[in-house]
Amino acid sequence: MADIKLIEDLTNAFGPSGFEEEVCRMIKKHTSGFEVTNDAMCNVYMKQSDFSGRKPVIMLDAHTDECGMMVQSIRENGLLNFVTLGSVHVTNLPAHAVIVRNRQGKKIKGIITSKPVHFIRGTKADSCELNIEELAIDVGACSKREVMEVFGIRVGDPVVPDIQFEYNEELGLCYGKAFDNRMGCVCIVETMRALRGEELAVDVVGAFAVQEEAGMRGATVTSQVVKPDLAIVFEGSPADDFYYSAGLAQGSLRKGTQIRHMDVSYISNPEFIRLAQEIGDKYGIRYQDAVRRGGGTDAGKISLEGKAVPVLVLGIPSRYVHTQSNFCAMEDIDATIRMAVEVIRALNEETMARILRKDILK
């Protein structure tokens, strides 16, 4: 089973797009025995101590950022106007608790404004129409001066949901924030732990990319640095089991890892998909195939690096991603890790030639 403390520390960490430093430090905390470095953008790179540099490289990707907000301006009455970091629907925001981090690193509790029913008249009480400009963050201040001088908050300060991780051991159920995509980060660490000391046909590099929610920016850099031959992208994929019928849902809790065939960012390498399906069938690893009409992952950037990189996207179905609180099942996390481990073990000259399509013109 995946390390609960690792999951707790990574999901609780403060890290909206562009402010992922705390997540980086948590990765470092849990990766003793590995070579761990970062670049100026705060992308983190993780290598086995016996990394050879002479084998084909498989990069394990997950993004460290979460959807959040940034203080855009401060009203004279002390409310904070904000913009979103990442794709967040405005109707999910009112009345939720948040944390604002000021430039001294102090974390300040706030509440996103909402109008109590007592002040709503007529049909507006039933209206779902809402603009982000109508919302603000209330930190309990009464003036702009108080916000800046007492709370130390400035324009540009980052904001995240105020949620703490919980694990229901009896049900194997995880609750918390940022499962998109701290659960993917967990999978990188656990996969590399499982493979430590093994003789493999590939060198394995973990690449924790920043700013995916802002346009897959970190992966643009990590793929240039690592120069992978192959890649596995881990994602906290949006669960769809409450929106589609059982026969149509492709991201259900407790149904195993999600193998993504395509989304708007990329179309998967069919031979890499086939290898994963063969591995799942051979070892009894539960998986579910997904063809997405929307969404995107770092695979969109990684697959176009160099001479093209075959990418396998494995997702942990997570309910209510890009909102305050998420659920996911431990068994799906474990299935995702096991799938990645066995796929990497199965990589050899023959399977890599098949995935890289070296014989397609013969």
C-alpha positions as CSV (number, residue, x, y, z in Angstrom):
1,M,0.0,0.0,0.0
2,A,1.2,3.5,-0.8
3,D,2.8,5.4,2.1
4,I,0.0,7.3,3.9
5,K,2.4,9.9,5.4
6,L,3.8,10.6,1.9
7,I,0.2,11.2,0.6
8,E,-0.7,13.4,3.6
9,D,2.4,15.6,3.4
10,L,2.2,16.0,-0.4
11,T,-1.6,16.7,-0.5
12,N,-1.5,19.1,2.4
13,A,1.4,21.1,1.0
14,F,0.7,24.6,-0.2
15,G,1.5,24.8,-3.9
16,P,-0.7,26.6,-6.5
17,S,0.7,27.1,-10.0
18,G,3.9,29.2,-9.7
19,F,4.3,28.7,-5.9
20,E,5.3,25.0,-5.6
21,E,8.3,25.4,-3.3
22,E,6.6,23.7,-0.3
23,V,5.7,20.7,-2.5
24,C,9.4,20.5,-3.6
25,R,10.6,20.4,0.0
26,M,8.1,17.6,0.8
27,I,9.4,15.5,-2.1
28,K,12.9,16.0,-0.9
29,K,11.8,14.9,2.6
30,H,10.5,11.6,1.3
31,T,13.2,10.7,-1.2
32,S,16.3,9.9,0.9
33,G,18.7,7.7,-0.9
34,F,17.9,9.2,-4.3
35,E,19.6,12.0,-6.1
36,V,17.1,14.9,-6.0
37,T,17.7,18.3,-7.6
38,N,15.6,21.2,-8.8
39,D,15.9,23.9,-11.4
40,A,15.1,27.7,-11.3
41,M,11.5,27.0,-12.2
42,C,11.2,24.6,-9.2
43,N,10.8,21.5,-11.3
44,V,12.3,18.6,-9.3
45,Y,14.3,15.7,-10.8
46,M,14.8,12.4,-9.0
47,K,17.3,9.7,-10.0
48,Q,18.3,6.3,-8.7
49,S,21.8,6.4,-7.1
50,D,23.0,3.9,-9.7
51,F,21.7,6.0,-12.7
52,S,24.1,5.0,-15.5
53,G,23.4,7.5,-18.3
54,R,24.1,4.8,-20.8
55,K,20.6,3.2,-21.1
56,P,17.4,4.4,-22.7
57,V,15.7,6.8,-20.4
58,I,12.1,6.5,-19.2
59,M,10.8,9.7,-17.5
60,L,8.1,9.5,-14.8
61,D,6.1,12.7,-14.9
62,A,3.6,14.3,-12.5
63,H,2.8,17.9,-11.9
64,T,3.3,19.4,-8.5
65,D,0.9,22.4,-8.8
66,E,-2.7,22.6,-7.7
67,C,-5.5,24.9,-8.8
68,G,-5.6,28.0,-6.6
69,M,-5.9,31.7,-6.7
70,M,-3.8,34.9,-6.6
71,V,-4.7,38.2,-4.9
72,Q,-5.4,40.6,-7.8
73,S,-6.2,43.8,-5.9
74,I,-7.3,44.9,-2.4
75,R,-10.6,46.8,-1.9
76,E,-10.8,49.8,0.5
77,N,-13.1,47.8,2.8
78,G,-10.4,45.0,3.2
79,L,-11.8,42.4,0.8
80,L,-9.3,40.8,-1.6
81,N,-10.2,40.5,-5.3
82,F,-8.6,37.5,-6.9
83,V,-7.9,35.6,-10.1
84,T,-7.8,31.8,-10.5
85,L,-4.6,29.8,-11.1
86,G,-5.8,26.9,-13.2
87,S,-9.2,26.0,-14.5
88,V,-11.7,26.6,-11.7
89,H,-15.5,27.0,-12.2
90,V,-16.7,30.1,-10.4
91,T,-19.8,28.4,-9.0
92,N,-17.6,26.1,-6.9
93,L,-16.0,28.9,-5.0
94,P,-18.5,30.8,-2.7
95,A,-18.4,30.3,1.1
96,H,-15.3,28.1,1.0
97,A,-12.4,28.4,3.4
98,V,-9.0,29.3,1.9
99,I,-5.4,30.1,3.0
100,V,-3.6,33.2,1.8
101,R,0.2,33.0,2.1
102,N,1.9,36.4,2.5
103,R,5.4,37.2,1.5
104,Q,6.8,36.4,4.9
105,G,5.4,32.9,4.5
106,K,2.6,33.4,7.1
107,K,-0.6,31.5,6.2
108,I,-3.8,33.4,6.8
109,K,-7.2,31.9,6.8
110,G,-9.9,33.5,4.7
111,I,-13.4,32.9,3.4
112,I,-14.6,33.4,-0.1
113,T,-17.5,35.8,0.1
114,S,-21.1,34.6,-0.3
115,K,-24.3,36.4,0.3
116,P,-26.4,34.8,3.1
117,V,-30.0,34.0,2.2
118,H,-31.2,36.8,4.5
119,F,-29.9,39.3,2.0
120,I,-31.1,37.7,-1.2
121,R,-34.5,38.8,-2.5
122,G,-36.7,37.4,-5.2
123,T,-35.6,35.0,-7.8
124,K,-31.9,35.7,-7.3
125,A,-31.9,33.0,-4.5
126,D,-32.4,30.4,-7.2
127,S,-30.0,31.8,-9.8
128,C,-26.7,30.1,-10.7
129,E,-25.3,33.0,-12.6
130,L,-22.1,34.3,-11.0
131,N,-19.1,36.2,-12.1
132,I,-15.7,36.0,-10.4
133,E,-15.7,39.8,-10.1
134,E,-18.6,39.5,-7.7
135,L,-16.5,37.3,-5.3
136,A,-13.7,38.3,-3.0
137,I,-11.7,36.8,-0.1
138,D,-12.5,38.0,3.4
139,V,-9.6,37.5,5.9
140,G,-11.5,39.3,8.7
141,A,-10.0,42.8,8.0
142,C,-12.0,46.0,7.8
143,S,-9.7,48.1,5.6
144,K,-7.1,48.0,2.9
145,R,-4.6,49.4,5.4
146,E,-5.3,46.6,7.9
147,V,-4.9,44.0,5.2
148,M,-1.5,45.3,4.2
149,E,0.0,46.4,7.5
150,V,-1.5,43.9,10.0
151,F,-2.0,40.8,7.8
152,G,1.0,41.6,5.5
153,I,-1.0,40.7,2.4
154,R,0.0,42.2,-0.9
155,V,-1.1,42.0,-4.5
156,G,0.3,38.8,-6.1
157,D,0.1,36.6,-3.0
158,P,-1.1,33.0,-3.6
159,V,-4.2,31.3,-2.2
160,V,-5.2,27.6,-1.9
161,P,-8.2,25.8,-0.4
162,D,-8.1,25.2,3.3
163,I,-8.4,21.4,3.5
164,Q,-6.5,18.8,5.5
165,F,-5.9,15.2,4.3
166,E,-7.8,12.3,6.0
167,Y,-7.6,8.6,5.4
168,N,-10.4,6.1,6.2
169,E,-8.4,2.9,6.7
170,E,-11.5,0.8,7.0
171,L,-12.8,1.9,3.6
172,G,-9.4,2.5,2.0
173,L,-10.7,6.0,1.1
174,C,-8.6,9.2,0.8
175,Y,-10.1,12.7,1.3
176,G,-8.3,15.9,0.8
177,K,-7.2,18.6,-1.7
178,A,-4.9,18.7,-4.7
179,F,-5.3,15.0,-5.7
180,D,-4.8,16.5,-9.2
181,N,-1.9,15.9,-9.1
182,R,-0.2,15.2,-5.8
183,M,-1.4,11.6,-6.2
184,G,0.7,11.4,-9.4
185,C,3.7,12.7,-7.4
186,V,3.1,9.9,-4.9
187,C,3.2,7.4,-7.8
188,I,6.6,8.6,-9.0
189,V,8.1,8.2,-5.5
190,E,6.5,4.8,-4.9
191,T,7.4,3.5,-8.3
192,M,11.0,4.5,-7.9
193,R,11.1,3.0,-4.4
194,A,9.8,-0.3,-5.8
195,L,12.4,-0.4,-8.5
196,R,15.4,0.6,-6.3
197,G,18.4,-1.8,-6.8
198,E,16.8,-3.7,-9.7
199,E,18.7,-4.4,-12.9
200,L,16.6,-2.7,-15.6
201,A,17.0,-2.1,-19.3
202,V,16.3,1.6,-18.8
203,D,17.4,4.4,-16.6
204,V,14.4,5.8,-14.6
205,V,14.1,9.5,-13.9
206,G,11.3,11.1,-11.9
207,A,10.4,14.6,-13.1
208,F,8.0,16.6,-10.9
209,A,6.8,19.4,-13.2
210,V,5.4,22.8,-12.1
211,Q,2.6,24.9,-13.6
212,E,0.7,22.2,-15.5
213,E,-2.6,23.9,-14.6
214,A,-1.3,27.1,-16.2
215,G,-0.5,25.4,-19.6
216,M,1.9,22.5,-19.0
217,R,4.8,24.9,-18.7
218,G,7.0,22.8,-16.4
219,A,6.9,19.8,-18.6
220,T,8.1,21.9,-21.5
221,V,11.3,22.3,-19.5
222,T,11.6,18.9,-17.8
223,S,11.3,17.0,-21.1
224,Q,14.1,19.2,-22.6
225,V,16.3,18.5,-19.6
226,V,15.7,14.8,-19.2
227,K,15.5,14.0,-23.0
228,P,13.5,10.8,-22.4
229,D,13.1,8.0,-24.9
230,L,9.8,7.0,-23.2
231,A,7.6,8.5,-20.5
232,I,4.9,7.6,-18.1
233,V,2.6,10.4,-17.0
234,F,0.7,10.0,-13.7
235,E,-2.5,12.1,-13.3
236,G,-5.2,12.6,-10.8
237,S,-7.9,12.1,-13.4
238,P,-11.4,13.5,-12.9
239,A,-13.7,10.6,-11.9
240,D,-16.8,10.4,-14.0
241,D,-18.7,7.6,-12.3
242,F,-21.3,10.0,-10.9
243,Y,-21.9,11.6,-14.2
244,Y,-22.2,8.7,-16.6
245,S,-23.9,5.3,-16.4
246,A,-21.9,2.2,-15.4
247,G,-21.4,1.2,-19.0
248,L,-20.1,4.6,-20.1
249,A,-18.0,5.7,-17.1
250,Q,-14.2,5.5,-17.8
251,G,-12.9,6.9,-14.5
252,S,-14.6,5.0,-11.7
253,L,-13.4,4.7,-8.2
254,R,-12.3,1.2,-7.2
255,K,-12.0,0.1,-10.9
256,G,-8.2,0.4,-11.1
257,T,-5.8,2.7,-12.9
258,Q,-7.1,4.7,-15.9
259,I,-5.2,4.1,-19.1
260,R,-5.8,7.2,-21.2
261,H,-5.9,6.7,-25.0
262,M,-6.4,10.3,-25.9
263,D,-7.5,13.8,-24.8
264,V,-7.3,17.2,-26.4
265,S,-3.6,17.4,-25.7
266,Y,-2.4,14.1,-27.3
267,I,-3.1,10.7,-28.9
268,S,-1.4,7.9,-27.2
269,N,1.1,5.5,-28.7
270,P,-1.0,2.4,-29.4
271,E,1.9,-0.1,-28.8
272,F,2.6,1.5,-25.3
273,I,-1.1,1.1,-24.5
274,R,-1.1,-2.5,-25.7
275,L,1.9,-3.3,-23.5
276,A,0.1,-1.9,-20.5
277,Q,-3.0,-3.8,-21.2
278,E,-1.0,-7.0,-21.6
279,I,0.7,-6.3,-18.3
280,G,-2.6,-5.7,-16.6
281,D,-4.1,-8.9,-17.9
282,K,-1.0,-11.0,-17.0
283,Y,-0.7,-9.8,-13.4
284,G,-4.3,-9.1,-12.6
285,I,-3.9,-5.4,-12.3
286,R,-7.2,-3.7,-12.7
287,Y,-7.4,-1.0,-15.3
288,Q,-10.0,1.0,-17.2
289,D,-9.6,2.4,-20.7
290,A,-10.4,6.1,-21.3
291,V,-11.0,8.2,-24.4
292,R,-11.4,11.7,-23.2
293,R,-13.4,14.4,-25.1
294,G,-11.6,17.2,-23.1
295,G,-8.8,17.7,-20.7
296,G,-5.1,17.4,-21.1
297,T,-1.9,16.3,-19.4
298,D,1.8,16.9,-19.6
299,A,1.9,14.2,-22.2
300,G,0.9,16.9,-24.7
301,K,4.3,18.5,-24.2
302,I,6.4,15.5,-23.5
303,S,5.3,13.5,-26.6
304,L,6.5,16.3,-28.9
305,E,10.0,16.6,-27.4
306,G,13.0,15.6,-29.5
307,K,12.3,13.0,-32.1
308,A,8.9,12.2,-30.4
309,V,8.4,10.5,-27.1
310,P,5.9,7.6,-26.6
311,V,3.9,8.4,-23.5
312,L,1.7,6.2,-21.3
313,V,-0.8,8.1,-19.2
314,L,-2.0,6.4,-16.0
315,G,-4.6,8.1,-14.0
316,I,-6.0,7.7,-10.4
317,P,-9.7,8.5,-10.7
318,S,-10.4,11.3,-8.2
319,R,-13.8,12.8,-7.6
320,Y,-14.3,16.6,-7.7
321,V,-10.8,17.6,-9.0
322,H,-10.4,21.3,-9.5
323,T,-12.7,22.0,-6.6
324,Q,-12.0,22.3,-2.8
325,S,-12.2,18.6,-1.8
326,N,-11.5,15.3,-3.4
327,F,-12.0,11.6,-2.9
328,C,-10.0,8.7,-4.3
329,A,-9.5,5.0,-3.4
330,M,-6.2,3.6,-2.2
331,E,-6.7,0.5,-4.3
332,D,-6.6,2.7,-7.5
333,I,-3.4,4.4,-6.3
334,D,-1.8,1.0,-5.7
335,A,-3.0,-0.4,-9.1
336,T,-1.4,2.7,-10.8
337,I,1.9,2.2,-9.1
338,R,2.0,-1.6,-9.7
339,M,1.1,-1.0,-13.4
340,A,4.0,1.4,-13.8
341,V,6.4,-0.9,-12.0
342,E,5.6,-3.9,-14.1
343,V,5.6,-2.0,-17.4
344,I,9.1,-0.7,-16.6
345,R,10.3,-4.2,-15.7
346,A,8.9,-5.4,-19.0
347,L,10.9,-2.9,-21.1
348,N,13.6,-4.6,-23.0
349,E,15.1,-4.4,-26.5
350,E,12.1,-6.1,-28.1
351,T,9.3,-4.2,-26.3
352,M,11.0,-0.9,-26.7
353,A,11.5,-1.5,-30.5
354,R,7.8,-2.2,-30.7
355,I,6.8,1.0,-28.9
356,L,9.4,3.1,-30.8
357,R,8.1,1.6,-34.0
358,K,11.6,0.7,-35.3
359,D,10.3,-2.0,-37.6
360,I,7.3,-0.2,-39.1
361,L,8.9,0.3,-42.5
362,K,10.5,-3.1,-42.7
